[in-house]
């Protein structure tokens, strides 16, 4: 029989500071529950309304199937264009923000702060800004998705560039290769799998975001969904939700397959 005194403890004794932090978290969480307005009685009272709305969604309406399908196509086109342009803009920003290729630490700090600001502003705020600037429609949504992609990709691109093996880059620099050649011939090829993976995630993210942007007039299927809900056409809303679900599933399947093939090539 094993000596129980020699077994490692299952849990370490928490320090007083950790206990205080945990109690503070519990207290703040309880306060947040009250601030969030969570009410079980109100939820129970709302269940009949949920059931009524759900019953009105069945069967889904097909009277505007083709216009809805066209809006789904516009949504995907917005996501695709916004993602591609955002990725192209993110790459030079990521190089300037990377520790191993920035021309100066101040440049790195400035670029990272700009990217952080872009990422901090919510998508809906960007959408409202561009709708007020260029008007309603897909163009405002595409501009919003460009900003969203830059905020997402530039950060992860910079981290991927910083994580590459410095051996090949130092070897090229030692033989007199200019910085641009070092980046193009050593850094980017080694970081490419991570860059592609991040780009695919950005496309999936943009597809989901583009649906929400339509609710504020930025074009796409979101505008159709908002109109259907405002007119109490829940059967049309059900059709739109199913179309959005199908679009998201297809994009995720294609993205997962591309990532799987990328992993196999790396092996």
C-alpha positions in Angstrom: 0.0 0.0 0.0 1.3 3.5 -0.9 2.4 5.8 1.8 -0.3 8.5 1.9 2.0 10.9 3.6 4.2 10.9 0.4 1.3 11.8 -1.9 1.2 15.3 -3.3 -1.6 17.5 -1.8 -4.6 17.8 -4.1 -5.0 21.5 -3.5 -2.5 24.1 -2.3 -3.5 26.2 0.7 -4.7 29.5 -0.7 -2.9 32.6 0.5 -4.8 35.3 2.3 -4.5 37.7 -0.6 -6.0 35.1 -2.9 -8.9 34.5 -0.5 -9.6 38.3 -0.3 -9.5 38.6 -4.1 -11.9 35.7 -4.5 -14.3 37.2 -1.9 -14.1 40.5 -3.7 -14.9 38.8 -7.0 -17.9 37.0 -5.5 -19.2 40.3 -4.1 -18.7 42.2 -7.3 -20.4 39.3 -9.2 -23.4 39.5 -6.9 -23.5 43.3 -7.4 -23.3 42.8 -11.1 -26.3 40.3 -11.0 -28.4 43.0 -9.4 -27.2 45.7 -11.9 -28.0 43.3 -14.9 -31.6 43.3 -13.9 -31.9 39.5 -13.9 -35.4 38.6 -12.7 -36.7 35.0 -12.6 -40.3 36.1 -12.2 -40.1 38.4 -15.3 -38.5 35.5 -17.2 -41.4 33.2 -16.2 -43.9 35.9 -17.2 -42.2 36.2 -20.6 -42.3 32.5 -21.5 -45.8 32.7 -23.0 -44.7 35.5 -25.2 -41.7 33.5 -26.3 -43.9 30.6 -27.1 -46.3 32.8 -29.1 -43.5 34.3 -31.2 -41.9 30.9 -31.8 -45.3 29.5 -32.9 -45.6 32.4 -35.4 -42.2 31.5 -36.9 -43.6 28.1 -38.0 -43.7 27.5 -40.9 -41.0 29.9 -42.2 -42.2 32.1 -44.9 -40.9 31.8 -48.5 -42.8 34.7 -50.2 -39.6 36.8 -50.3 -37.1 34.0 -50.6 -35.2 35.4 -53.6 -34.7 39.0 -52.2 -33.6 37.4 -48.9 -31.2 35.2 -50.7 -29.8 38.2 -52.5 -29.3 39.9 -49.2 -27.5 36.9 -47.9 -25.2 37.1 -50.9 -24.5 40.8 -50.2 -23.8 39.9 -46.6 -21.1 37.4 -47.6 -19.7 39.8 -50.2 -19.4 42.5 -47.5 -17.6 40.1 -45.2 -15.3 38.8 -47.9 -14.3 42.2 -49.2 -13.9 43.7 -45.7 -11.8 40.8 -44.5 -9.5 40.8 -47.5 -8.9 44.5 -47.5 -8.5 44.5 -43.7 -5.9 41.7 -43.9 -3.9 43.6 -46.6 -3.9 46.7 -44.3 -3.1 44.7 -41.2 0.1 43.2 -42.6 2.2 46.4 -42.7 0.8 47.5 -39.4 1.8 44.2 -37.9 5.3 44.5 -39.2 5.6 48.0 -37.7 4.1 46.7 -34.4 6.4 43.7 -34.1 9.3 43.9 -31.7 11.8 42.3 -34.1 11.0 44.4 -37.2 9.8 47.8 -36.0 12.0 50.7 -37.1 11.8 52.3 -33.6 10.2 51.4 -30.3 8.1 54.6 -30.4 6.7 53.5 -33.8 5.8 50.1 -32.3 4.1 51.7 -29.4 2.2 54.2 -31.6 1.0 51.5 -34.0 -0.1 49.1 -31.2 -2.1 52.0 -29.6 -3.8 52.7 -32.9 -4.7 49.1 -33.4 -5.9 48.8 -29.8 -8.1 51.8 -30.3 -9.6 50.4 -33.5 -10.3 47.1 -31.6 -11.8 48.9 -28.6 -14.5 50.7 -30.6 -17.5 48.4 -31.0 -18.6 47.3 -34.4 -21.9 49.0 -34.1 -20.2 52.3 -33.2 -18.0 52.0 -36.4 -21.2 51.2 -38.4 -23.1 54.2 -37.1 -20.0 56.4 -37.8 -19.7 55.2 -41.4 -23.5 55.2 -42.0 -23.5 58.9 -41.0 -20.4 59.5 -43.2 -21.2 57.7 -46.4 -24.9 56.9 -46.1 -26.9 53.7 -45.7 -25.9 50.5 -47.6 -23.2 47.9 -48.0 -20.4 50.4 -48.4 -20.7 51.5 -44.7 -20.8 47.9 -43.6 -17.7 47.0 -45.6 -15.8 49.9 -44.1 -16.9 48.7 -40.7 -15.7 45.2 -41.4 -12.3 46.6 -42.6 -11.8 48.3 -39.3 -12.9 45.3 -37.4 -10.5 43.0 -39.3 -7.6 45.4 -38.8 -8.2 45.6 -35.1 -8.3 41.8 -34.9 -5.7 40.7 -37.4 -3.0 43.3 -36.9 -2.5 42.3 -33.3 -2.3 38.6 -34.0 -0.2 39.1 -37.1 2.3 41.1 -35.0 2.5 38.3 -32.4 3.0 35.7 -35.1 5.8 37.7 -36.6 7.5 38.1 -33.2 7.3 34.3 -32.6 9.2 33.2 -35.7 12.7 31.6 -35.4 15.2 34.4 -35.6 17.9 32.1 -37.1 17.1 32.5 -40.8 16.4 36.2 -40.4 19.7 36.8 -38.7 21.5 34.8 -41.4 20.0 36.9 -44.2 20.8 40.1 -42.3 24.4 38.9 -41.8 25.0 38.5 -45.5 23.8 42.0 -46.1 20.1 41.5 -47.1 18.0 44.6 -46.7 15.2 44.6 -44.1 12.5 44.2 -46.7 14.2 41.1 -48.1 14.5 39.6 -44.6 10.8 40.1 -44.0 9.7 38.9 -47.4 12.1 35.9 -47.7 12.3 34.7 -44.1 9.9 36.2 -41.6 6.6 36.1 -43.6 7.1 32.5 -45.0 7.8 31.2 -41.5 4.8 33.1 -40.0 2.5 32.3 -43.0 0.6 29.3 -41.4 -0.3 31.4 -38.4 -1.3 34.4 -40.6 -3.5 32.2 -42.7 -5.1 30.7 -39.7 -5.9 34.1 -38.2 -7.2 35.3 -41.6 -9.7 32.4 -41.7 -10.9 33.2 -38.2 -11.3 36.8 -39.3 -13.5 35.8 -42.2 -15.7 33.7 -39.9 -15.9 36.7 -37.5 -16.8 39.1 -40.3 -19.7 36.9 -41.5 -21.3 37.0 -38.1 -20.6 40.7 -37.6 -22.0 41.6 -41.0 -25.4 40.3 -40.0 -25.6 42.6 -37.0 -24.4 45.6 -39.0 -27.4 45.4 -41.2 -29.6 46.2 -38.1 -28.2 49.8 -38.1 -28.5 50.3 -41.9 -25.2 49.0 -43.0 -26.7 46.7 -45.6 -27.0 42.9 -45.9 -29.4 40.4 -44.5 -29.5 42.2 -41.1 -31.6 45.0 -42.6 -34.1 42.3 -43.8 -34.2 40.8 -40.3 -34.8 44.2 -38.7 -37.6 45.0 -41.1 -39.3 41.6 -40.5 -39.1 42.0 -36.8 -40.5 45.5 -36.9 -43.4 44.4 -39.0 -44.1 41.4 -36.8 -43.4 39.0 -39.7 -41.9 36.4 -37.5 -42.3 33.8 -40.2 -40.0 35.8 -42.5 -37.6 36.3 -39.6 -37.4 32.6 -39.1 -36.5 32.2 -42.8 -33.8 34.8 -42.5 -32.4 33.2 -39.3 -32.2 29.8 -41.1 -30.4 31.5 -44.1 -27.9 33.1 -41.7 -27.4 29.8 -40.0 -26.7 28.1 -43.3 -24.3 30.8 -44.4 -22.3 30.6 -41.1 -22.2 26.8 -41.2 -20.9 26.8 -44.8 -18.2 29.4 -44.0 -17.1 27.5 -40.9 -16.9 24.2 -42.8 -14.8 25.7 -45.6 -12.6 27.5 -43.1 -12.1 24.3 -41.0 -11.3 22.3 -44.1 -8.7 24.9 -45.2 -7.1 24.9 -41.7 -7.0 21.1 -41.7 -5.2 21.0 -45.0 -2.8 23.7 -43.8 -2.0 21.6 -40.7 -1.4 18.5 -42.9 1.0 20.4 -45.1 2.9 21.6 -42.1 3.3 18.1 -40.9 
